[in-house]
Amino acid sequence: MSWRSSAGVPRRRELCIARCIASVHTERMAQLVARVEDDLAAAVDQLVAAGVFASRSEAVRVGLERLVDRCRRDEIGARIARGYRERPQSDAEVAWADESSVRMIAEEPW
């Protein structure tokens, strides 16, 4: 057994670096605790076993990131729709868009 890794770094130092990185992530990440139904936990475990996620924690983290992103996007969409309701496009703006669309379609080589 070699005392050095393939990168030439002493294994002891490699382990120390890995522990330091894990410690930093542990200290900088909030920990959430939640209870879920058994069938949901089993489904998450199947995803982990299939290699979709490395762990339950990663699956929950990705799920929460997607949920937060979806909510953020929904809020942006609602603001855009509200803006159009409060200040609808003028006939000139709509006509310009229609003319541009017709020109783009006419330029297609089909």
C-alpha positions in Angstrom: 0.0 0.0 0.0 1.3 3.4 -1.0 1.4 6.2 1.5 0.7 8.6 -1.3 -2.4 9.1 -3.4 -2.3 8.9 -7.2 -1.9 12.8 -7.2 1.2 12.4 -5.1 -0.4 13.9 -1.9 0.2 12.0 1.3 -3.0 10.1 2.1 -3.1 11.4 5.6 -3.2 15.0 4.2 -5.9 13.9 1.8 -8.0 12.7 4.6 -7.5 15.9 6.6 -8.5 18.0 3.6 -11.6 15.9 3.1 -12.6 16.2 6.8 -12.0 20.0 6.6 -14.2 20.3 3.5 -16.9 18.2 5.1 -16.7 20.3 8.3 -17.0 23.6 6.4 -20.1 22.3 4.5 -21.6 21.1 7.8 -21.1 24.4 9.5 -22.3 26.5 6.6 -25.5 24.5 5.7 -28.7 24.7 7.7 -30.1 21.4 8.9 -33.8 20.8 8.3 -35.7 17.9 9.9 -38.9 16.7 8.4 -41.2 13.7 8.8 -42.5 12.1 5.6 -44.8 9.2 4.8 -43.2 5.8 4.6 -44.1 5.4 0.9 -42.4 8.8 0.1 -39.3 7.7 2.0 -39.2 4.4 0.1 -39.5 6.2 -3.2 -36.6 8.5 -2.3 -34.6 5.4 -1.2 -35.3 3.8 -4.6 -34.0 6.9 -6.3 -30.8 6.8 -4.2 -30.4 3.0 -4.9 -30.8 3.7 -8.7 -28.0 6.3 -8.5 -30.3 9.3 -9.3 -29.1 10.9 -6.1 -26.1 10.2 -3.9 -28.1 10.3 -0.7 -31.5 11.1 0.9 -30.1 14.5 1.8 -29.1 15.3 -1.8 -32.6 14.2 -3.0 -34.3 16.5 -0.4 -31.9 19.3 -1.2 -32.5 19.1 -5.0 -36.3 18.8 -4.4 -36.3 21.9 -2.2 -34.1 23.8 -4.7 -36.6 22.9 -7.5 -39.6 23.9 -5.3 -38.0 27.3 -4.4 -37.1 27.9 -8.1 -40.6 27.0 -9.2 -42.2 29.4 -6.7 -39.8 32.1 -7.8 -40.6 31.6 -11.4 -44.4 31.6 -10.7 -44.0 34.9 -8.8 -42.1 36.4 -11.7 -44.8 35.2 -14.2 -47.5 36.7 -12.0 -45.7 40.0 -11.9 -45.3 40.1 -15.7 -49.0 39.2 -16.1 -50.0 41.9 -13.6 -47.9 44.4 -15.4 -49.7 43.7 -18.7 -53.1 43.9 -17.0 -52.1 47.2 -15.4 -50.6 48.6 -18.6 -51.8 46.7 -21.7 -50.0 46.8 -24.9 -51.1 49.5 -27.4 -52.5 48.6 -30.8 -49.2 49.9 -32.3 -47.1 47.6 -30.2 -49.3 44.6 -31.1 -49.2 45.6 -34.8 -45.4 45.8 -34.7 -45.1 42.3 -33.2 -47.6 40.9 -35.7 -45.7 42.4 -38.6 -42.4 41.1 -37.3 -43.8 37.6 -36.9 -45.2 37.6 -40.5 -41.8 38.8 -41.8 -39.9 36.1 -39.9 -42.2 33.4 -41.2 -41.9 34.7 -44.7 -38.1 34.5 -44.5 -38.1 30.8 -43.5 -36.7 28.6 -46.3 -39.5 26.0 -46.1 
